[in-house]
Amino acid sequence: MKLSLAIISSFIFIFLIGLSSASIEDLGTVKQGDCVTLQQSCANCTYNNITSVLYPDMTTALSSNIMTASGTQFTYNFCNTSSMSGSYIVNGFGDPDGAKSIWIYTFEVTPSGQSGSSNIVFFIFIIVLLYAITFIGFFGKNIPITILGGMAMIGLGVYMVNNGVIIYRDWMTNYLSYITIGLGATLSLWALIEMIQETF
């Protein structure tokens, strides 16, 4: 009973501190591997410091750094986004009106720099379309269409290796990328050999 009361009291305390001192903002979405400018606006602060930047798995990416002041804008250039995608949390504090105040930022890191999965249907349509064009050309013995479709599949596969599929980049998207590159290269090569044989 005492333990549960202590836990509930702790949650209420943390919640009240959050209401009184923290402002949660979303800095948007950044492409994995790119730098992001962490910022805090304050008209009457003498300083703003970052206490920590947390990776999506809650390990520390950065700790204890002073932000650069430029008028009322405080900034810090953070570049450790290459190791993992997901939601990063930036904790810091400043001194508006001379009182220490805590602030929190979040930003999202995705392989493509895009957020949400609203374009996933379009992306899947492109994949299916390129596969369909290439296979129709292959089974229909249309050599130019097979070569063009295969080359487009290679390009799509390389794009997916580098950027993933919208916000997803894992072993599944890599597997699909390598299959797409392999099929595109094989079918293009087959069509090219057929074209050479027909010419001679």
N, C-alpha and C positions, 0 to 999 in steps of 0.2 A: 504493500500500500504506500509506504513512504517512498520507495523507489519510483513507482509510477507517478506519484505527486511531484517528485523532483524532476522527472523527465518532462512532464506537462509544464511545470513552471519554467524549465529551461527553454522549451519551445516558445512559450508566450514571451519570455524575455528577449529571445533572439528576434521574434516577430516585431516586437515594439521597437527594438533598436533599429531594425530594418526600416520601419516606418518613419522613424525620426531622423535617421542620418544617411540613408543610402538612396541614391537615385539610379535605377537600373535603366540602361539604355542599350540599344542594339546598334552596333556600328555597321551592320550590313554583312555582305558576303565577300570573301576574298578568295582568289585562286590559290590553290595549294602551291607553296614555294615562293609566292610573292610577299612583299613587305606590306604592312598595314600601319598607317599613322594613328596611333592611339592619341585621343585628344580629350581635353576637359576645358570647358569655358567657365571663367569666373571673373566677374568685373572687379572685385576687391580682394582677391587672394594675393598673398605674397609668395606662395609656393603651391605646387601640386606634385605629389610623389606617387610612384607606383610601388605598392607593397608586394604584389605578385601577379604573374600571368600564369594561368593554369591550363594545361592541355585538356582535351576532352576526357581523358582517363583520370583527371584530377592530380596528375603529377605536375611538378613545377617546371615551367618553361623559362621563367625569368623572375628574379626577386630583387627588391629594393633598388629602384632607379629613380633619379630626379628627372622630372619633365622639363623641357626647354620652354621658357616663357617668351611670348611675343604679344605684347599688349595684354589683352584679356584671354588669350588662347594659350594653353599649355599643351605641348605635343611630345611624343616619343615615337621613334621609328622602330617597329618590332618586325623582325624578319625570320623568326623561328617557326615558320608555318609548314615546312616541307615534310616533317616527320609523320604527321597524322592529320586527317580531316575530322571535322566535327565542330562542336561549339566550344570556343575558348572563353575563359572568364578573366577579366582584368580587374584587380582590386587596387584601390588607391585612396588617398586622402588629401585634402587641401585645407585652407584656413579662411573661408569666407567670413567677413566681419570679425576676423581674429579668432574665430572658434573652429577647432578641429572638426572636420566633417568628412565622413566616409562616403565614397562613391564606388559604383560597380559598373563595368561595361561587359557586354558580351559581343562576340562577333563569330560569324560562321566561316569555316574554311571548307571549300569543296574542290574537287579535282578540276572542274571547269570554271569556277568562279561564279557559277549560276546558283540561284537558290530555288528551293521548291522542286516539285516534280511535274509541274504543269506542262512542260514540253516533252515529257516522256512518250506520249502517244505519237507525236510528230517524229521523234527520233526512232521509235520502233517502226513506224511507217517507212522511213527512209531505209532502214536495214532490210525490211521485208521486200521493199521495191527493188533494191540493188540485187538482192539474192534472186528475186523472181526474174529480173531482166537477164541476169547472167545465166541462170538455168534454162530459161526459154531459149536463149541464143545457143546454148550448148546442146540441148536435146533437139532443137530445131535445125541444127547444123548451120547456123548463121554465124560465120566466123568473125566478121567485124563486130557484131553485137556482143559476142562472147569475149572478145579481146577488150572492148571498152568496158563492159560490165565487170570483168575480172580486175581491170586496173582501178575501177571505182571502188571495188571491194577492198583492194589493197590499201587505197587511200583512206577508206573508212576505218579499216583495221588499225592503221598507224595512228589515226586521230584518236581512236578509243584507247589505245595503249597509253598515249600521252595525257588524255583528258578524261578518260572514263566515259560513262554514260550519264550525262546531266550531272547529278550530284553523287553518283555512285562510282566508286573505283575500288575494286577488290579482286580477289582471285577469279570470281565468276566473269567479271567484265574483261579481265585479261585473257581468260580462256576463250571467251567469245571473240575477242580481238585477234588472237592468234589463229583461231579456226577461220575467221574471215580472211585474214592475210593469206593463209595457206591455200584455201579454196580458190581465192582470186588469182593467186600466182599459178596454181596448177592448171586451172581452166584457161587462163590467158596463154600460158606456155603451150598447152595442147592445141589451142586454136591457131597460134602462131606457127607451130610445126605443120598443122594441116594446110595452112595457107601457103607455106613454103613448098610443101609437097605438090600442091595443086599447080603452083606456078611453074615448077620444073617438071 
